[in-house]
């Protein structure tokens, strides 16, 4: 992906407000570079980079098995990690609170769809 394409995706992330219940969001490009919209003690960048590396590996393994996923989610004790992958290999993910009152599922699905359909070139 070109630098202009990367910048377009980062502009999209910066311009898209997080939905209710979203704790942190991140982008992992197909060249393994990573960007997150938060750097807090609860979500240090090194941990986020590791999480997105695992996400990328999972997409790759499933694709190699001819099960090409476009979206994945992992449920943890307090959060759910939702991820979407573009055809160019760029991944968007967000950690979302599991508390139902804090969570807007329709806004999340719209954000994942917008990410996947974003024109970058």
Rosetta blueprint (number, residue, H / E / L):
1 X L
2 X L
3 X H
4 X H
5 X H
6 X H
7 X H
8 X H
9 X H
10 X H
11 X H
12 X H
13 X H
14 X H
15 X H
16 X L
17 X L
18 X L
19 X L
20 X L
21 X L
22 X E
23 X E
24 X E
25 X E
26 X E
27 X E
28 X E
29 X L
30 X L
31 X L
32 X L
33 X L
34 X E
35 X E
36 X E
37 X L
38 X L
39 X L
40 X E
41 X L
42 X L
43 X E
44 X L
45 X H
46 X H
47 X H
48 X H
49 X H
50 X H
51 X H
52 X H
53 X H
54 X H
55 X H
56 X H
57 X H
58 X H
59 X H
60 X H
61 X H
62 X H
63 X H
64 X H
65 X L
66 X L
67 X L
68 X L
69 X L
70 X L
71 X E
72 X E
73 X E
74 X E
75 X E
76 X L
77 X L
78 X L
79 X E
80 X E
81 X E
82 X E
83 X E
84 X E
85 X E
86 X L
87 X L
88 X L
89 X L
90 X L
91 X E
92 X E
93 X E
94 X E
95 X E
96 X E
97 X E
98 X L
99 X L
100 X H
101 X H
102 X H
103 X L
104 X L
105 X H
106 X H
107 X H
108 X H
109 X H
110 X H
111 X H
112 X H
113 X H
114 X H
115 X H
116 X H
117 X H
118 X L
119 X L
120 X L
121 X L
